[in-house]
Amino acid sequence: MRFRKLMAGLTALTMIMAGNLHAYADESYGKFVWGEDNWQFTNSRENFQEYYISDADYAALCENLSNTELRTAQQFMRDHKGEWGGSCYGMAVTSILACYDMIDYNKYRIDTQQGSAASIHDMTLGEDMMYNPPTKEMQSLITYYFMTQYTDSIRQNVANSIVNMTDAERLKELEENLLDGSPVLLSFFGNLHGSETRTGHSVVGYALEYGEYHLNYTYTGRVKLYDNNLPEHLHGNLYLYFNPENASWYIPFYKLDSLTGATLCQTMDDINLINSGGMLGNTEYTGAKDFIAILSTNQLATEHSVSQITFSDDSWTESSEVTAEIQEFPAFLGTSITDGAYNYTLSDAESGYVLASTGAEHYDLALNYEDCLLVADAEAASQAVFHPSGYLEIAGDNTSYTLEMIFNEGYYTGSWYDFTVSGNADTVSLQKTEDGYVLTSDNLKNITVTAKNDDVQANLTFSTDADSVLLQEVDENTIAAKIDTDEDGVYETKLSTESEPSVYGDLNGDGSVNALDAALILQYAAYSGAGGELSFEAFLQAS
């Protein structure tokens, strides 16, 4: 138990005896205390070699995130397996959790520590009174909360802040959140230290001061920051300076200036929101914001655009009446599932969209809707189409592709919430229907399909001359592929997808080449001569 909590109990007892039942006992509860709530170690490769998460914490992550949230977090973990690029968000969040005594310090402290740990700051203090690197348990806790930036509540808070608030409104929100003394989770992005690359960073704002500060411009207020990038002795020199009159702010250490393009993207002090998707504290975030769809893209070399579409009767056209505001901004925090360069916020989350480029190039795209995540990867694409009903299309130049759809509970067909197809084509589309998934393409040769839920994974490989196929669940472990041989709109003919080796010339699949196979050839010749239009493969399937 922390010292301040013990003192809170004693003070509360004194207050009750004195008849004052309404005053809050511990003034430090929910406030940031330097030397207690800041991690002793820094956000650096010296202390983190990878995004380590224990099996138990990963199981909790799977339990607490939706299918789409978890898929986005998992992609980040796959992309950074064995690598590390910063844990600032996780360190900032856990520091704020510590302000509310939501961490069991003794569970995470180093083994050689004598006595009980009273804060996250002293959890690495050894018996020799020297500080140690973080334990695996601490790294796992920080990684877990790093991943919570992929929750819809956090991403929507950021997206709404970017889309619906001005710089002046975000500064006002920061100021108001700090007035009651509560710590603020503060995230910003820009060219840190004047670098050419724009990156994001998360810190804790914990003290508000007013005065007249003359730096590159004149500022009338400043916010004291706990920055997990910096060693302890520098903390007093790090401030965010601001001036409400012209909505400007400046962080001298990072050379970040709002007037030259830096962006303040979120200023949260609601512990329920900060702990959204968390495994500690049993908090629950019930706030709701208008959902904003987010399209994440890799860096595209050619000129490109994002437009709204009208989707009906399994086809689409560009919208003549635009209802969505489309805003582009650099990727930051947990908004991108791709290898990431840009995001587009799409204010109409019920609409479909098309991304088109002037040249064929690699597409690595993901569109987050409220209850589905649509992912497309293609080596030489020039167009991608998305719709929240479950429609994904790629057009390109003989491109290899992978299309994936992930749905939350109650929104997917059959047993599988994650459905993926891969192949090679000029054009391909995947559409969710009540009966399964319809795959349409100019080339349906050597198609691989993977469908999975939390417990099982089903796989299928097939080839057909048809231009459309229904991928349908037989049972949880089995996918069937069907084609519409008579073109009546019903997929009635099941493709053979058995993996046994075939005998050359064995057309009926009975294991030998004989007169029956010759008879099939004669039958197809007669059928074709009478005007039949089915391919030989389709004819065999229909026979």
N, C-alpha and C positions, 0 to 999 in steps of 0.2 A: 504493500500500500504506500502510495506517495505521501510524503510528509505533509503536503498541503491538504490532502484529503483527510488525514488524521486530524490536523488542526481544524479543518472544516467541521468535522464531527464534534470536537470539543467546543468550538465557537457556537455551533448550532444549539448544543445543550445549554450553554450559557444564555443564549438568546431566548430559548424556550422558557427557562426559569425566570427570565426577566419579563416575559410576556410579549416579546417582540417576535411574532411568528412569521412576518412577511419579508423581513430583510434577508438577503442571501448571505449565507455564512462565509463562503470562501471567495474572496474577491479575485483570486487567481484562476479559479475554475473557468474554463472557456476563454482564457487569456493566454497569450504567448509569453513564456518566461525564459529569458536567455539563460543558458546553462542547464536547463531542464528539458525544454521541448525541441531544441536543435540537436540533430545528430552530431556526434563528435567527429566522425570521419566525413570525407568529402565525396562528392559525385565525380569519381575519377576512375580511370582504368587500374590504378593502384589498388582500389578496393573492390572493383567489379570486373570480372573477366568475361561474364556472360549474363544473360537474363535467366538466372537460376530460379526455379520454382519447385518446391517439394511436391511429392505425389499427393500428400494430404491437401496442400494449398491449391494444387491444380484441380483436384476433385471439387473443392469448394468453389473455385472459379466456374467450373462446368455447371455446378448446381445453381449459381447465382446469376449467370448471364443467360440471355435468350439465345436461340440458335444463331441468329444473325450477328449478335454481339460477339458470341464465342468464336464464330468462324473468322471474324475480323481480327480478333486477338490471336487466334491460332496462326493466321497467316503471318502476322508480325513475328511470332515466335519461330515459325519455319524460316522466314526470310533472314532472321538474325541468329540462327542456330550456331552456337559457338562464337558468336560475335557480341559486341556490346557497343552501344552508341549513346549512352546517357540514361540515367534513371531519375532525372530531376523531378518529374511529375510524381513518381512514387515516394520519393523522399519528402517532397513538400506536403503531400497528403498525409503521410504517416506522422509528420511533425505536428500537423493540425489535430489529428486523432489523439496525439499525446496531450494536447492542451485540454482535451475533454476526458482524460484518463481512460481511454478506451483500449489501451495496450497492456497486456500482462507482461511487465518488464522482466520478471524472473523467468518467464518461459523462453525469452530470447537472449538473455545475457550470456556472456562467455562462461565456460565451465570453471575457469580458475578464479572466478570472482568470489570473494568472501562476503558473507552477509547478503542482504536483499538489495536488489536494484530499485532505485526510487524514481528513475526517469529514463528516457531513451538515451539521454546524453551520457549517463554513467553505466549503461549496459555493457560497454566494452572496456570498462576499467578493471584491470587485472589486480591480482594480489600484490604485485610489485608497484601498484599505483600508477602503472603506465597504461595508456590507451592502446587498444588492439584493433586490428581490422575487423570489419563486420563478420559475424558468424554466418553460416549457410542459412540458418533460421531467419536472421535479420534480412539477408539478401532476398530470401523467398517472400517475406512479408512485403518488402519494398517492391519486388517484381509484381506481386499480386496487385498491389494498389496502382502500380504503373499501368497495369492492364485495364483498370476500371475506367480509364479515359476512353475506352471503346464502348462504354454503355451509352445507350441512346439518350439518357437524361443529361449526361455530360456533353456529348456531341451536340445535342440540340440546344443546350445552354450557350455553347460557343457559337453555333450557327446563328441563333437568334440575336446574340450580341453583335455579331458581325453585320447581319443583314438589317436588323430593325433598330439599332441604336447608333447614334452619332458619337463622334469622339468626345464631345462635351457631355453626353449622357453617360458614357462609360466612365469618365472621370468623376462625375457626380456620384455614380453608383459606388465607385471605389471609396470616395470620401465618406459617404453615408455608412457604408459597411464598417468602416474603421472607427466611426464616432463612438460606438458603444464599447470599444476596446477588444472586440473579437478579432481573431486573426483572419486574414483574407488569403485565399488561394489565388495568386496573381499569375497570369500567363501572358506572354507577349512574344511577338516574332518580328524579325528584322535582320539587318546585317550586323550581327554582333561583332564588336571590336572592329567594325569597318570591313568585314570580310565580304567577298563577292557573293557568297551563298547566304540566302535568307533562311534562318532556322528559328525554331521556337524554344522557349525556356519557361520553366515554372518555378516560382519562389513563394515565400510567405511574407506578406505585408503585415506588420504588427504594431506600428506606432505612427501616429499622425502629428505633425508639427507644423506650426505656421510662423511666417516671418517674411523677410525680403531677401531672396537668395539670387545673387548675380553670378550667372555662369555664362553659357553661350547666349542666353536671354535672361530676363528677370522672371523669377518664379515666386509665388506667394505661399506655397506650401510644399511639404515633402513627406514621403512615406518611408519609414525605416524598414529595410528588408532583411530577412534571413535568406541568404542565397547559399544553397547546398554545394555550389561550385567552389566556394571560397573557404579557406581555413579560418578558424575562429577569430584570430587576432585582427582580421580585416573587416569584421561585420559592421563596425561602427562607421565605416567610410562608405557604405553602400546605401544610397537613397534613390528613390524615384521622385524627382522634382516636378511640380505641376503648377499651372496657372489657369484657373477656370475662365478667365476673361477671353483668352484666345484658344482654349481647349488644347493647350500644348503640354507635353511632358517630356522628360529627359532623364536618362540614366547614365551619368558620366562614365561609370566603370565600363559599360558596354558600348559607349558612344552611340546610344540609341536615342533618336530624336523623332518625335511624332511629326514634326514639321518637314522631315525629310524621308517619310515613308514607313517608319516603325508603327506597329499596330498593337494596341492593348486589346487582347481578345477575350479575356474573362476575368472577373473579379468576384469570386464566390466566397461568402462567409456562412452559408447555410450548411451546418454539419450534416444534415440529412441528405442534401444534394452531394456534398463532397464525399460522403460515404456510400453513395449509390452503387449498388452491386458489391459492396464490401462484405467482409466476413467477420468484422468486429463490431460490437456495440449495439446490434439489433436496431439500428435506426431505419426509418422508412421514408423515402422521398415520395411525396404525393403531388408535387407541383406538376403542372401541365403547360406546355407551350405548343403553339401551332407547329406541326411537324414540317420540317424543311428537308426535302430530299437532297442528298449530297452525292455528286458524281466525282470520283477520284480518277485521275489519269496519270500516266507516266509522262515524261517529257516528250512532246511531239515536235518533230523537226520542221514540218511543213505548216502552212497556215491552216487553221481549223476553226470550227464554230460549233456551238451547241444551240439547237433550236427545239421548240416545243412541237409535238405532233398530235394529230387527231387519229385515234385508233378505233376501228370498228370492223366487224365482219372479217376478222383475221388479217386485216390489211391496214396500212397507215399512210397518211399524207401529212405534209407539214401544215401546221395550224395557220389558218387565215386570221383567226382571232386569238391573239396571244394573251394569256391570263397569268403567266408566270414571270416573275422577275428572276433573271439569271445573272448571277454575280460570280466572277472569277477571283480567286485569291490563292496564294501559295499554300501548299500543304503544311499542316502543323498539328501537333497533339495527336489525337486518335482518330482523325477524320479520314485517313487514307489507308486502304488495304493494299495498295499497289506499291511499286518501288519508288514512286511518288514524287510528283513535281507540282501538280496543281489540283485544286478542288473547284468545283462549281456548286454553289448553293442554288437550288431549284425550288422556288417558293411554292409552286403548285405540286404537292406530293401525290396527287391523284392522276397526274398527267404522264404521258410518255414523252421521250426525248430522243433526238438523234444527234450524234456527234459525227461530223464529217470533216475530213482533211483533204487538202488539194493533192496530196500524193499518198501512195501506198506505203505504209510504214508499220512498225511494231506498235500494236495497241495492247496496253495492260490497264484495263478499266474495271471499275466497280461502282455500281449505283446503289446507294442505300436508300431504300424506301422504308416505310414504317414497319412492315411485317415481312419484307423479303429483301434479299441481297442478290443482285444480279452481277455476275462476274464474267468478263470476256477477255481472253488472251488470244491474239492472232499475230502472226509474224509479218504479214503484208496486207494490212487492211486499210480501207479508205472511208469506211462508214460503219457505225454501230448504232443499233436501235434498241431502246429499253421501254418496257411498259410494266406498271406495278401489278397487272393481272397475272403476270408470269410470261413475258414475251421477250426474247433476246435474239437479235439478228446481227450478223456480220457480213459485210461485202468487201471483197478484196481481189487479189491477184494470185489465184492458185495458192491460197494461204493455208498453212497448218493452223488449227484453232482449238481452243478449249472453251466451252460454254458451261457455266455452272449457275444453278439456282438454289438458294437456301431460303427456307421459309420458317417462320415462327409457328408455334403450336396453333392448330386450328386453321392454317392457311395452306397446307400442302395436300397433295393427292396421294392416297394410299399410306404406306408405312414409312416412307422415306422423306425426310425433310431436306436432304442434300442430294441433288441430282446433277450429274456431270456427263457431258458427251465431248468426244474429241475426234478429229478427222482432218481432212484436207479438201478444200473446195474454193470456188470463186464466191459463192453465196451460200449461206446456211442460216436457218432460223430454228429456234427451239421454243415451243409453246406449251404451257401447262393447260390441260383440259380435265374434265371430270373423269375421263377414262384413262388418262395417263399423260404422256408427253409426246407431242407430235414433232418430229424432226424432219425438216424439209430442206433439200439441198440439190445442187446440180451434180453432186458426187457423194453417193452413200456407200462407197467402198471402204473397207477396213475401218469401220466405225467402232470405237470403244465406248462403253457406257459404264458408269459407276453410280450406284445409288446406295445411300446409307442413312442410318439413324444412330442413336447412341450405342446400340447393341450389335448390329450386324452390318455387313456390307455385301451388296450383290453386284456381280460383274457380268458383262456381256460384250462379245465381239461379233460383228456381223458385216456382211456385204450384200448389196442388192443393186439391181439396175433401176429400181423404182426411184421416183424423185421425192417420195414422202413415206415415212414409216411411223407407226404408233408404238411407242415403248411403254409397255404395260406390266403391271405387277401380277405375277402368278401367285407367289407367296412372298414372305418377307425376304427370302433368300434367292428369289428367282425373278429375272426380267425376261419378258417375251417381246419379240419384235414382230409386228404384223404390217402387211401391206394391203392396199385396196386394189385387188386385181381387176375387178370389173368396173372400177371408177364410178361407183354409186355413192361414194362418200363414207362407206363403212369399211374399216380395216378388218377384213375377215380371214386373211391368209397368213398363217404363222410361218415365219422364216425358220429354216433349219439353222441352228447355231451350235450343233454338236461339234465337239472338238476332235472326234476320231479321225484318223488319217483316211483320206478318200483314195479310191482307185481311179486312175485316169481312164475316162470313158464310161465309168459307172454312173450313169445319169440318174437312175432311180435309187441309188444309195443302198443296194442290197449286198454290196461287197464283191460283186463279180461283174464282168463285162460279158453280156450275152445277147440273145435275140430280143429280149425285152427292151434293152437299151436302144437297139436298132429300130424297134417298133415306135419308140417315143420320138425318134428323129423323123420317121415317116409321118407320124401324127402331126408333128409341128409343121412339117412341110405342107401338109394338106390344109392345116389351119391358116397358115400364112397365105397360101394360094387363094383361099376363100376370103381374103381381106382382113384376117385377124391382125391386131396391132400390138399384142403383148410381146414382150421380149421372151426369148427362150426360157430364161430363168423364171420369169413370172408365169409362163405357160406351165412349166413343171410344177410350180407351187400350187397352181390352180387345178392341176390334173388329179 
